[in-house]
Amino acid sequence: INAEYMGHFLSVYFFFERRKMGGNAGKLLKAIDSDNKNTDKEIDKLFALLDKDKSGVLTGSECDAFYAEASKYMLADLKKAGHDYDDATIKQWLKTWIDADGDGKITKAELKKNLKAVLDAGE
């Protein structure tokens, strides 16, 4: 296996992994955004889906995947409400609110504490 083939394989793999996660992540974000009694359980599911290395903390590409999915969801939600924001603004807003201590990591506690409020702010 040469480097070019491996690079192509990895890009295809991550494309399909992201699509698989994206559909599920979007459904979970919608469930969290709705006013239901299962918000904590839905956040647990979202965290488990994103925590690929099962370290208990989202880091690096796991954080990037969360910000990408949450931004996509929020952009659509905000557009429905008549607001016009760009992806970079939403991602920065998410980083500020979700990763409140600014360490570049997202713990489950941070997600539980802040995600519902952030999603509700988009309404």
N, C-alpha and C positions, 0 to 999 in steps of 0.2 A: 504494500500500500504506500503510495507516494503522498507527499504533503498536499498536493493539489486535490487529489481524490479525497483525502481526509477532510480538507477544508470544505469541499462540496458536500460531503456526507453530513458533516456537522451543521452546515447551514440549512440543509433540507430537514434534518432531524429537529433542530430548534424551531424551524418554521412550523412544523406539524405539532410539536409540543406546545408551542405558544398558542396555536389555533385551538388545540384541545383544551388548554387551560382557559383561554380567553372566553369561550362559551360558558364554561362553568363559573369562571370568576364573575362574568357579567350577570349571570343568574343569581349568584350569591350576593353581589352588590345590590341588585334590585331587591332581594329579600331583606337585606339589612336596611335599606333605605325605606322600605315600607314600615309602617308602625305595627310591628308584630311582637309577640311575646318571646320569640325565639332569636332575638338579635345576637345574644351571646353565643348561642349554638351555631348560628350562621357565620359569625366572625371566627369561631373555632374551625369551622369547615374551610373558610377562605384561607386562614392562616396555614392549615395543614396542606392545602393545595399549593400554596406558594412556597412553603418551607421545604424545598426539594432535598436539601441535605439533612433534614430532620434535626437541625441543631437547636431548635427552639427560638431562634432569632433570624429575622430576615436580613440578609446582607447582600451587597454587590448586585448581581443579576437578579436575585430574588426581590430586592427592593425596587430595582428598575422595572421588573415585571408588574409589581403591585402598582407603582406610579403610572405605568402605561395603561393598565386596565382601569384603574380608578379614574384617571384623567379622561379616557375615552368615554366612560360611563357618565362622568360629570359634564363633559362638554355637550353630550346629547341632551342631558337633563336641563342644563342651563339654556341651550338653544331653544328647547320647547318653551321655556319661561321667557323667551325674548331677549336673552343676554348674549353678547357676542364676545367671547374670550378666546384666546389662543392656547394651544397645548402647553407651551412653555410656562405661561402664567399659572395655569391650573396645576401643573406639576410642582411649581415653586410653592404655591399655596398649600398643596398637599404635604410637601416636605416640611414646611414650617409648622403645620398643625399636627401631623401624625408623628413626626420625629421631633418632638418638642425639645428634647435635650440636645439635638443637633449632632449626635454621635455617628450618624450615617447608618444606623441600624434601626430596625423596627421590631420591638418586642410584642408579644401577644397582648401584654398589659397596655402598651401604648395604643395598639389598634383598638382594643376594647374601650379604652377611655375616650378616644378622639374620633374614630371613624364615623359613628352615627351622627355626631354633631356636624362634622364636615359635610356629609352627604345631605343632611337636613338644611344646611346653609345654602345649598344650591337650588332650593325650591322657591 
